[in-house]
Amino acid sequence: MVSTSRTLRLLAAVTAALALAAGCSRAGSGSDTPVQAQAQGPAEVRLGYFPNVTHAPAIIGQKKEFYAKELGSTKLAVTNFNAGPEEVNALLGKSLDIGFIGSGPAINAFTKSEGEIQLISGAVSGGAQLVTKADITSVDQLAGKNIATPSLGNTQDVALKKLIHDKNIKDVKITNLDNPKTLDAFRKGELDGAWLPEPWSSRLVLDAGAKVLLDEKTLWPDGRFPTTVIIVRKQFLQQYPQTVQAILRGHVNAIEWAKSNEAEAKTVVNATLKELAGSSLSQPVLDSAFKAIELTTDPIASTFPQLAKDSVTAGIVKQTADLKGFADLSALNEALKATGKPAVDAAGLDKK
């Protein structure tokens, strides 16, 4: 009888200890996911990017397996998008975890999600131009012309509308078209010009006879502005910080490899564009597009307050976005530290 009582007491003590351990595993995690499961990482991380030269780091990171090498047992699932709003909706709908995207849609994602989508890294600076018919020699001559941008409210759409506002240019018709359709429409004479990211601006110039009227680099200090950045669902970042760091280590390594292996990097990107879009770029277009961009992990955070104001000027939103807490570069800076690179400044956008 005594032996049975002692056994029951021991079982009760073990049960209590196990319950306490289970409770501790969840304490401070900010979610219902045990710490052990977080340490193991998710079964899958879902990454999105566009089939553009301005998304070259994402293409290289995937195709050269820089992400896979860092992710270990976590599977990488990639989805390709043609426009920022589509990718933002995927993030908001939780069918995507991390996305390469333009700076304008990144701001819209942050505000639309009420802070649940955050900026975590840069990817590409530069690589956007206003190209026009050869007989247009100044921005004032855009009056009465038909100019295309990739989509309503995207980064180039905002840039064009701000220019028109600042220069007080009247009667400009702005047409939102997918980039391949813009090339066809320009060739047919249906458009007078377009503000486009690479490689499409170079394609209009080299394949369709357009000229560069304005390189967006000339509008920014030191010629640097964020064309492509990386955003993440905040919940995913909090739940799986090691997985996000792994993606960003792969991102850093992909950029460094591309800088040291430019010819092969171009080949990888061009082959992927053919795979995803059905056609590759000519070597002159490819060279021109790569010359126009800078691959960088720096999101150039100091430009975002101005970009937020530009969206108001362009009539895309009614009030300037409050960017407090917009950036969380902690995972990036851990990845940079792990690869011996200096930290990147959030320019105060990490403060709430």
FENLINLIN-V612059 format. One record per helix or strand of 2 or more residues. SS is the DSSP state (helix for helix, strand for strand). FROM is the first residue (numbers start at 0). LEN is the number of residues. If there is no record, write none. Layout:
{{SS:FROM:LEN} {SS:FROM:LEN}}
//
This chain:
{{helix:1:25} {helix:34:6} {strand:43:7} {helix:52:11} {helix:65:6} {strand:74:7} {helix:83:9} {strand:97:5} {helix:102:10} {strand:116:10} {strand:127:5} {helix:138:4} {strand:145:4} {helix:154:13} {strand:172:4} {helix:178:9} {strand:192:5} {helix:199:9} {strand:210:5} {helix:215:4} {helix:220:3} {strand:225:8} {helix:233:6} {helix:240:20} {helix:261:16} {helix:282:10} {strand:292:3} {helix:300:13} {helix:329:9}}
//
